[in-house]
Amino acid sequence: MTATERLTTATERVVTVAGDAADSLAATLPAATTLARVGLAVMLVAAGGHKLLQPGDWAVYVTDWLAPLLVVSPRVFMLVNGWLELGFAALLLADRYTALAATVAWVSLLATISYLSVVWLTTGAFGDVIARDLGLLALALVVFVDARTG
């Protein structure tokens, strides 16, 4: 057997073992839609909780031209959002009013992405947040679609 054939055989074994391990793990996990719903809820708990503990960290996303458009200060705006996010996370975790909670999440994420895209295009800031939020938007849409059609 040549070195290339040995390498090919070893690679095939590794792929088979890794595939078997992945199949075993997948068999122990809940359904993908449940994982998506719980994952979205956990993200909302983390973000909402952090907004309550450190609202100033989040207020930096409110630019100088947006702040006057808010009816409250950026800090209060983040505190209110924190409580709302915890409430919608509770609905998702309880699997109650899931379509409503997912709708609020995806609409909020879409608005955030839209606003931050303007900031990114004009200042170059927050491109990393936009990239992350696009993935979260997709997650929220998966939960929404499952709640409406599943």
Secondary structure by P-SEA (a helix, b strand, c coil): ccaaaaaaaaaaaaaaaaaaaaaaaaaacccaaaaaaaaaaaaaaaaaaaaaaccccccccccccccccccccaaaaaaaaaaaaaaaaaaaaaccaaaaaaaaaaaaaaaaaaaaaaaaaacccaaaaaaaaaaaaaaaaaaaaaaacc
